[in-house]
Amino acid sequence: MDKQTQTELEAAAFRRLVAHLGARTDVQNIDLMILAGFCRNCLADWYAQAAAEKDIAISKDEAREFIYGEPFADWKKKHQAEATPEQIAAFEAAQKKSHG
């Protein structure tokens, strides 16, 4: 496979991941962090970092809007529930496990 095709496939997979997460607003970021060690905000940070590597300035808010499909504050009001004590405990345990 040539490099251009690989890049196109990776971009398509990324777009599909973003669309999938956009459709699954029931999945909370804290649950993603517990299970996978990343969340929508991580994707936004990675997107902004990739832009910075190309000398393209993208703010944190702009990157989050790209990932969330709307301003983060709006998405948060509509979809983000308060973390439960169980989620917080699981998140802390996952952090300890991943950071040894």
N, C-alpha and C positions, 0 to 999 in steps of 0.2 A: 504494500500500500504506500502510495506517495504521501509526502508530508502535507500537501494541500488537502487531500482527501481525508487524511487523519484529522486535521484541524476542523474541517467541515463536519465530520461525524461527531467530534467532541463538542463542537458548538451546538449541534442539533440535540445531543444528549443533555447538555446543560439547559437549553431552552425547554426541553421536555420536563426536566427536573423542576425548573422554576414554575412552569405551568401546572405541574402536578401538585406542588406545594400550594400554589394559588388556589387550586380547586379543593384542597384539603385544609380549609381554614379551621376544621375541628381539631387538627393536630397542633398542639401547643408547642411553642419553641422549647419550653423546659423539658417536655417529653422527648423531643428530638435530641436535646443536649444529653439527657440521661441515657438514651439508647444508642445514639450515634456519635456523640461528642461534637456535634455541630448543629447549627440552626439557621434560620433564614438570615439572621443578623450576621452570622459568620459568612454566609454566601455574599452578602452585601459588602462586607469588609474585603473579602477576597476579590470581588469585582473591582472595587475601588483601588486595591493594591495592584491589580493587573493593569488598570488604567494608568496609575502612577508610573509603573515600569515603562510605559509608552509615552511618558511626559504629558498625559492627559489628566487634567484636574477634574475630579469628580468628588463632590462633597459626600459626607456620610449620609446626609438626607437624600441626595440624588441617587446614590447607590441603593439605599433602602427602598426608595420609591420604585426603582427598576425591579427589584426582587419582589416586593409586595404588590406591585401593580397599582399602588396608590400611596399617598403620604403615610408614613409609618404611624403617625398619631391617629389617623383615621382608621387604619387597619386595626390598631391596638384597641380602640374604643369599640369596634364592631365585633372583634373575634378573640381578644386575649382575655382569658379568665384569670382571676387571682390564683396564684400558686397555692396548692394545698400543703399542709404540713408534711404529708406523705411525699409529695413531689419534691419539696425542698430537701427532705432527708435523703431521698433517692439521688437527687442531684449532687448533694454534698458527698455521698458515698461514691458516686461515679467519679467525681473530681479527685477524691483521695486515691481511688484505684488507678486513674489515668496519670496522676502525678506522683505515684509511688510513695 
